[in-house]
């Protein structure tokens, strides 16, 4: 089906809470595209899968504030979060009268209910990390375009499967990291790509140190009535419920699952997929990878529930001799060349030497990249069927860079990496860590690939 065909069939639907079938919204001027509104037939309909902390803080407002987009369905295993998110959407859409007497979005606790709807064009996946690839594969199979929260994978094996599957089915895919949309990181990359610091020799990236040192004790608790805990576990192995394993009950504090290796790899991939993406973008290596990696790290005491790396330092070497040094410190990306350096710091400062770099103008025929939000990039490509600025292959290579560092820390030796075959050439032990951690049925990759 062509993009034109897809958009000609679009219609805007509004659902009663929890209903499986939507009822049309009828507002004469808006339906016709008046009052500076976009006609429903030209809107991109979006389903939000996972409506936790990241959605509440960032993702939701970026979708609901776009006139050519309509969030029509929500999914989360926590019904409290579903209700709160729906209230926020109703408030925004009602205030803007985008859909007149807007009532509620459809709400589901099983993502497959969203994917089964043929009136939804795209999905924003913002679940726990261990759910990312199973849901993304199912979404692509269902014909949806996908915006997937970083880090997009839990293993290099998962990344290769996902990237190839997206390419095979020609879906629009956006790795959901906002750092390419931050003006100072964007400018740093354009200056480097246009040769303003000479030949690039070394890149340094930093991420915050983990915000804990000791895991809290495990305290068995009853599962909250609003939470479908078995669905939350999904592909992960069975484990008894406690709030510090999952997320805050009726709240949005930093969740415990981000500190547990069964569900997430911690800072090395969480923040690393932001800063190392900028590094690879600036170096022009965003579709390949290094040839050598070694790393050291510090783990929390054994036996605790929270068990991701606390601190680390990883060194990479690329085929052209360039080095990347990645460590826990503070979030930044620094490019060092033969004629100067430039450093972008989170959240919004830029420094350089010579200082003239800060005011240098890119030549009209220089390398330029569009500067727009990651959601706008995704939505524009849903319409054009073009390639996003951080597609599945780029997201896979960036996340792989973090996984490579994690593997090097675990193995404790210098590893030689072939970015073409995506295998280590000097360590069988390291190659065993390329695979996805064991998953539960029916969410194993083998089963999903057979179904696909």
C-alpha positions in Angstrom: 0.0 0.0 0.0 1.4 3.4 -1.0 1.6 6.4 1.4 -1.1 8.1 -0.6 -3.4 5.1 -0.3 -2.7 4.9 3.4 -3.5 8.5 4.0 -6.6 8.5 1.8 -8.1 5.8 4.1 -7.4 7.6 7.3 -10.2 8.7 9.5 -10.1 10.2 13.0 -11.6 8.0 15.6 -12.4 8.6 19.3 -13.1 5.8 21.7 -15.0 5.4 24.9 -12.8 4.3 27.7 -11.7 0.7 27.4 -13.8 0.2 24.3 -12.5 -1.9 21.4 -14.4 0.0 18.7 -14.1 3.8 18.2 -16.8 6.3 17.6 -16.2 9.1 15.1 -15.7 12.7 16.3 -18.0 15.2 14.5 -17.1 18.8 14.6 -18.0 20.6 11.3 -15.2 23.2 10.9 -12.4 21.0 12.3 -13.5 17.9 10.4 -13.2 20.0 7.2 -9.8 21.3 8.2 -10.9 24.7 9.3 -9.9 26.8 12.2 -6.2 26.1 11.5 -6.8 22.4 12.1 -5.7 19.4 10.0 -8.5 17.4 8.5 -8.9 14.0 10.1 -8.2 12.2 6.8 -4.7 13.8 6.9 -3.8 13.0 10.5 -1.5 10.3 11.6 -3.2 8.1 14.1 -0.9 6.9 16.9 -1.1 4.3 19.5 1.0 4.7 22.7 2.4 1.4 24.0 3.8 1.9 27.5 2.7 5.2 29.2 5.1 5.4 32.1 7.7 7.9 33.3 9.2 8.7 29.9 5.8 9.2 28.3 4.5 11.4 31.2 7.6 13.6 31.0 8.4 13.8 27.3 6.8 11.6 24.7 3.1 12.2 25.2 3.1 16.0 24.9 5.2 15.9 21.7 2.6 13.8 19.9 -0.5 15.5 21.2 0.9 19.0 20.4 1.3 18.1 16.7 -1.8 19.2 14.7 -1.3 16.5 12.1 -1.3 13.7 14.7 -4.0 12.1 16.9 -3.3 9.8 19.8 -6.2 7.4 19.6 -5.2 4.5 21.8 -3.1 3.8 24.9 -1.7 0.6 26.3 0.0 -0.2 29.6 0.0 -3.0 32.1 -0.7 -0.5 34.8 -4.3 0.7 34.7 -3.6 3.6 37.0 -1.2 5.0 34.5 -3.7 4.4 31.7 -6.3 6.4 33.4 -4.0 9.3 34.2 -2.6 9.5 30.7 -6.0 9.4 29.2 -7.0 12.4 31.5 -4.0 14.3 30.2 -4.9 13.7 26.6 -8.5 14.6 27.1 -7.5 17.8 28.8 -5.2 18.8 25.9 -7.5 17.9 23.1 -10.5 19.3 24.8 -8.8 22.6 25.4 -7.7 22.9 21.8 -11.0 21.7 20.5 -9.1 19.6 18.1 -11.9 17.0 18.2 -14.7 19.0 19.7 -16.4 16.9 22.4 -13.4 14.7 22.9 -14.1 11.9 25.4 -11.5 9.2 25.9 -8.9 7.2 24.1 -9.2 3.4 23.9 -7.2 1.8 26.7 -5.7 -1.6 26.7 -3.4 -3.7 28.9 -2.2 -6.0 26.0 -0.3 -4.3 23.2 -1.6 -6.8 20.7 -5.0 -5.1 20.9 -3.5 -1.9 19.6 -1.6 -3.7 16.8 -4.8 -5.5 15.7 -6.5 -2.1 14.9 -6.3 -1.2 11.2 -7.1 2.5 11.9 -3.8 3.0 13.7 -0.9 4.1 11.5 2.0 4.3 13.9 3.0 3.3 17.4 5.3 4.9 20.1 6.8 2.1 22.1 8.0 3.3 25.6 8.0 0.1 27.6 10.6 -1.5 29.8 13.7 -2.3 27.7 13.2 -6.0 27.8 9.9 -5.6 25.9 11.3 -3.3 23.1 12.2 -5.8 20.4 9.3 -8.3 20.9 6.8 -5.5 20.6 8.6 -3.7 17.8 8.8 -6.9 15.7 5.1 -7.5 16.3 4.3 -3.9 15.3 6.3 -4.1 12.1 4.6 -7.4 11.3 1.2 -5.7 11.8 2.1 -3.0 9.3 2.7 -0.2 11.8 5.5 2.5 11.6 7.5 2.4 14.8 9.0 5.0 17.0 11.0 3.0 19.6 12.4 4.4 22.9 16.1 4.0 23.3 18.0 1.7 24.0 16.2 -0.2 21.3 17.6 -3.6 22.2 19.0 -5.8 25.0 21.6 -7.6 22.8 23.4 -7.2 19.5 21.6 -10.3 18.2 18.2 -8.6 18.8 19.4 -5.5 17.0 20.4 -7.3 13.8 17.1 -9.2 13.8 15.1 -6.0 14.3 17.0 -3.9 11.7 16.8 -6.5 9.0 13.1 -7.0 9.7 12.3 -3.3 9.5 14.2 -3.1 6.2 12.5 -6.2 4.8 9.0 -4.9 5.5 9.9 -1.3 4.5 8.4 0.3 7.7 9.4 3.8 8.9 11.4 3.5 12.1 12.8 6.1 14.4 15.1 5.4 17.4 13.7 7.7 20.0 16.6 9.7 21.2 16.3 13.5 21.3 20.0 14.4 21.3 20.2 14.9 17.5 17.5 17.5 18.0 19.5 19.5 20.6 21.0 22.5 18.8 24.5 22.4 20.4 25.0 18.7 19.7 23.7 19.2 16.2 26.1 22.1 15.7 29.1 20.1 17.1 28.4 17.3 14.6 28.1 19.6 11.6 31.4 21.4 12.5 33.2 18.0 12.8 31.7 16.5 9.7 32.7 19.6 7.7 36.4 19.4 8.9 36.5 22.4 11.1 38.7 20.6 13.7 40.8 18.9 11.1 41.2 15.1 11.1 39.2 13.5 13.9 41.5 11.6 16.2 39.7 11.0 19.5 36.1 11.2 20.8 35.2 11.2 24.4 31.7 10.6 25.7 30.4 10.6 29.3 27.3 9.6 31.1 26.1 10.0 34.7 27.2 7.7 37.4 24.5 5.2 38.5 22.4 6.8 41.2 22.7 4.0 43.7 25.5 2.1 45.4 23.6 -0.7 47.2 20.4 -2.5 46.3 17.5 -2.2 48.7 16.5 -5.5 50.4 13.9 -7.6 48.6 10.5 -7.3 50.3 7.8 -9.5 49.0 4.6 -7.5 48.3 1.1 -8.1 47.0 0.7 -7.2 43.3 -1.3 -3.9 43.1 -4.8 -4.5 41.7 -4.1 -2.1 38.8 -1.0 -4.0 37.6 -0.9 -7.0 35.3 2.4 -8.2 36.7 2.7 -11.3 34.5 2.3 -9.2 31.4 4.8 -6.7 32.8 7.4 -9.6 33.2 6.5 -10.8 29.7 9.7 -12.2 28.1 11.6 -12.0 31.4 11.9 -15.0 33.8 9.5 -15.4 36.6 10.2 -13.3 39.7 8.2 -12.4 42.8 6.7 -8.9 42.9 8.1 -6.1 44.9 7.7 -2.4 44.0 11.5 -1.8 43.7 11.6 -4.4 40.9 9.0 -2.7 38.8 8.0 1.0 39.2 6.5 3.2 41.8 2.9 2.4 42.6 0.8 5.4 41.6 3.9 7.6 40.9 6.6 8.4 38.4 9.9 8.2 40.3 12.9 6.6 38.6 11.8 2.9 38.4 13.7 0.0 40.0 13.7 -2.0 36.7 16.2 0.4 35.2 18.7 -1.0 37.8 18.1 -4.7 37.1 19.9 -6.6 34.4 16.9 -8.8 33.6 15.1 -5.8 32.2 17.7 -3.1 31.5 21.5 -2.7 31.3 21.7 0.5 33.2 23.5 3.7 32.4 25.9 2.0 29.9 23.0 1.7 27.4 20.4 4.1 28.9 22.4 7.3 28.6 25.0 5.8 26.4 22.7 5.5 23.5 22.3 9.3 23.5 25.9 10.3 23.7 27.4 7.5 21.7 24.9 8.2 18.9 26.3 11.7 18.7 29.8 10.3 18.6 29.1 7.9 15.7 27.1 10.6 13.9 30.0 13.1 14.1 32.5 10.5 13.1 30.4 9.3 10.1 30.5 5.7 11.5 26.8 5.4 12.4 26.3 2.3 10.2 29.4 0.4 11.2 31.4 0.1 14.4 34.8 -0.2 16.0 37.3 -3.0 15.5 38.6 -3.2 19.1 37.2 -2.7 22.5 38.3 -3.1 26.1 36.7 -1.9 29.4 36.7 -2.0 33.2 33.8 -1.4 35.5 32.5 -1.5 39.1 29.5 -3.6 40.1 27.3 -3.3 43.2 27.7 -5.9 45.9 26.6 -9.4 44.8 23.2 -10.8 45.9 21.2 -7.6 45.5 18.2 -7.1 43.2 19.8 -4.0 41.7 22.8 -5.2 39.8 23.7 -3.0 36.8 27.2 -1.4 36.5 27.8 1.5 38.8 30.8 3.0 37.0 32.8 2.0 33.9 35.4 3.1 31.3 35.5 1.7 27.8 38.0 2.3 25.0 37.2 1.6 21.4 39.5 1.8 18.3 38.1 2.1 14.8 39.7 0.8 11.6 41.0 4.3 10.7 42.8 4.6 14.0 40.3 6.9 15.7 39.6 6.3 19.4 36.5 6.6 21.4 36.7 6.8 25.2 33.4 6.3 27.0 33.0 6.5 30.7 30.8 7.4 33.7 31.4 11.1 34.6 28.8 13.6 33.3 26.8 13.7 30.0 28.9 15.2 27.2 30.4 14.4 23.8 33.9 15.8 22.9 35.5 15.7 19.5 39.3 16.2 19.3 41.0 16.7 15.9 44.3 17.8 14.5 43.2 21.5 14.4 41.1 21.9 17.6 38.3 20.4 19.7 34.6 20.9 20.3 32.6 19.7 23.2 28.8 19.6 23.6 27.6 19.3 27.2 24.1 18.2 28.4 21.8 20.0 28.7 22.8 23.0 26.5 26.4 24.3 26.5 29.0 24.2 23.8 32.7 24.9 24.2 35.6 24.7 21.7 39.2 25.5 20.9 39.8 27.7 19.0 36.9 29.8 20.2 36.3 30.9 16.7 34.6 27.6 16.1 31.7 28.7 18.2 30.8 31.4 15.6 32.0 29.6 12.4 29.5 29.4 9.6 29.0 26.2 7.6 29.7 26.8 3.9 26.6 26.7 1.7 27.9 23.5 0.0 28.8 21.9 3.3 27.4 18.8 5.0 24.1 19.8 6.7 21.5 17.9 8.7 17.9 18.9 9.4 17.2 20.3 12.9 13.9 19.2 14.2 12.5 17.2 17.0 12.8 13.4 16.9 9.0 13.1 16.9 8.7 15.5 14.0 11.4 13.6 12.1 9.4 10.4 12.6 6.0 11.9 11.6 7.4 13.6 8.5 8.8 10.3 7.4 5.6 8.5 8.1 4.1 10.9 5.5 6.9 10.9 3.0 7.9 7.2 3.5 11.5 8.5 3.7 14.3 7.5 6.0 14.5 9.0 9.5 17.6 10.6 10.9 18.1 7.7 13.3 16.6 4.6 11.7 16.7 1.0 12.8 20.2 0.3 11.5 21.6 3.5 13.1 19.9 2.7 16.3 21.2 -0.9 16.3 24.8 0.3 15.7 24.6 2.9 18.4 23.1 0.4 20.9 25.6 -2.2 19.8 28.5 0.2 20.7 27.1 0.2 24.3 26.6 -3.6 24.3 30.2 -4.1 23.1 31.5 -2.0 26.1 29.3 -4.0 28.5 30.6 -7.3 27.1 34.2 -6.1 27.3 33.7 -5.2 31.0 32.2 -8.7 31.7 34.9 -10.6 29.8 37.8 -8.5 31.1 40.0 -8.6 28.1 40.8 -6.6 24.9 38.4 -7.8 22.2 38.7 -7.7 18.5 35.4 -7.0 16.7 34.4 -7.4 13.1 31.6 -4.8 12.4 30.7 -6.6 9.2 30.0 -10.0 10.6 29.2 -8.6 14.0 31.3 -11.2 15.8 34.3 -11.2 18.0 37.4 -12.7 16.3 39.3 -13.6 19.5 36.9 -14.7 22.2 34.3 -17.5 22.2 33.2 -16.3 25.6 32.4 -12.8 24.3 30.5 -14.2 21.4 28.2 -16.1 23.7 27.2 -12.7 25.2 25.9 -11.4 21.8 22.7 -13.4 22.1 19.5 -12.3 23.8 19.1 -13.4 27.5 16.8 -16.4 27.8 13.2 -15.4 27.2 9.9 -16.9 28.3 7.3 -18.4 26.0 5.5 -17.1 24.0 7.9 -14.2 23.7 11.1 -16.0 22.6 12.7 -14.6 19.4 12.6 -18.1 17.8 8.9 -18.3 18.3 8.3 -14.7 17.2 10.4 -15.2 14.1 8.4 -18.3 13.2 5.2 -16.4 13.5 6.6 -13.5 11.5 
